Amino acid sequence: MTSHALSLTERAAEGPTFMGLKLRVPPFGKWIAVSRERSRLGRLPAEQLRDMGIDLEAARREAARPFWDLPAGR
């Protein structure tokens, strides 16, 4: 099927293009969400982390990761 025969919905699902080339758009929404989650994780007290089975040092390392360093599968 040629690209001009695709519906608007199908074209939107393919992602943005420029002169027929697919563009990679940074995942701004994911970056914001991960940044907030890491910030909250970094503020949790050790007692709450223990209750969740998370080591304090592991939580601090995760909280210190940069926002663009997304976990696998995100």
PyMOL commands that set and color helices and strands:
alter all, ss='L'
color gray80, all
select helices_A, chain A and resi 3-5+8-14+28-43+46-51+56-64
alter helices_A, ss='H'
color red, helices_A
select strands_A, chain A and resi 17-18+21-22
alter strands_A, ss='S'
color yellow, strands_A
deselect
rebuild
show_as cartoon
